[in-house]
Amino acid sequence: MDTSVSKSQFKPRALEYLRLVEQQKKSFVITHAGKPVAQVIPYIKKDDSALARLKGSIVAYAKPYEPVGEEDWEALR
């Protein structure tokens, strides 16, 4: 698939283009008079749960049972 397609080419074959995006996981740009007007990208489901957002935020914590120092709290401000 080309990386761009004109609106007039996209309109009659919209479902075909969307299937290609879904199957090949590639994006493309829709143009009008040679200028980009929209980008179609594959949908990627995000896990917006609180634990998912925190995952990977702490690389290592050497003393998990020790109180957190004042300087650590200040770094978060």
N, C-alpha and C positions, 0 to 999 in steps of 0.2 A: 504494500500500500504506500502511496506517496505520502509525504508528510503534510501536504496541504491539498485541499479540494475546494473548488468554487461552490457557492451556494446553489447555483443552477445544476451542478453535477451531483451535489449531495442530496437535494430534495427528492428526486425520483428513486434514489438508491439508499435512502437513510437507514433502513433496517439492515441492509447488507453491510454498510459501513459500521454500524453499531455492533453487529455480530463479529466483525473482524477485530474491533477494539476489545470485545469481551474475550474472544478466543486467543488472540495474539498478544494481548496486554500491551498494545502500542497506542500512542496518542496521535492525533492529527489536528490540523488547524483548518477551519472553514474560512474562506476568504470571500470578499465582495469587492469587485473592481481591483483585484490584486492586493487588497489590504486585509490583514487578519481581522476577523470579527468575533470568532469564538474558537475555543480549544476543547476538543473532546478527549477525555482521558479515562483510563480504566478506573472503576470504583475500587477503592481499597478500604475494607472495613477496619475501623479504628476501635480499639477496646478502650472506652472512656471511663472504665471503673477506676476508683481511687487507687487501688493496688496496682493496676496496670500503669497508671501515670507515674507512680513512685518506683516502679521496677527499674533497676539499674542506676538509681540516683545515689545510692551509697555503695561505693566500691568495696570498702573494707572498714570495719570498726573494730579496732584491736581490743578494746576493753568494754564490752557491751553492758557490763553491770556497774561501771563507774559513772558518776554523774558527769554530765556534759559541762565543760568549762565555759566561763563567761565569754571568753573570746570567740568561742564557736557560735554562741547565740548572736553576738555582735556581727559576725560575718554574714549572717542571714538577713540583716537589715538593709 
